[in-house]
Amino acid sequence: MKPAIFLLFSLFLFQNIFAQTVPSFTGETLKNKTVTIPADTKGKFTFICFAMSAKAEQELETWLDPVYNKFIAKTGLMDDMYDVNVFFIPVFRGSNASMMESVKRRFNETAQEDVKDHVLFCKSDLEEVTTALQIMDDHTPYFFLLNAEGKIIYRTSGSFSEQKFDAIDDKIE
């Protein structure tokens, strides 16, 4: 592909992803609260993560402490500054779909109480959502920051890095 055509295609793809509203989907937290994204999360920033495999979960785990400390834990310091919806969404596909209830039950037994509202289990097939968001690698976690209107303003994938987290911070501030 010629460089100019590739550049135009890349710019179109970049604008399309970041001007996009997340396709609507509904799930249930470990506290049995039903949440529809983006409808129920509008009005404030929302940080969502999709993980489709054990390998993706390993990379996702590198994000857990930083995200928990900044957006979930209420320490009294700057709680209002980072009022962000956070949802970790395990995606169960194909034969793995039958494992969802046992994983949910096990996670409910071991998770900290203040984390239970931030894990969203979706009973419906997320294939349409993951396709629309161009989630292509089952072995990589994907992260999206939505603005108050539910539009994607930042996307990243893979393991945590300070650079990625700083980019999220910059969008929220």
Secondary structure, DSSP 8 states (H G I E B T S, - for coil): --HHHHHHHHHHHHHHHHT-B---EEEEETT--EEEETGGGTTS-EEEEEE-SHHHHHHHHHHHHHHIIIII---SSSTTTT--EEEEEE---GGGGGGHHHHHHHHHHHS-GGGGGGBEE--S--HHHHHHTT---TTS-EEEEE-TTSBEEEEEESS--HHHHHHHHHHH-
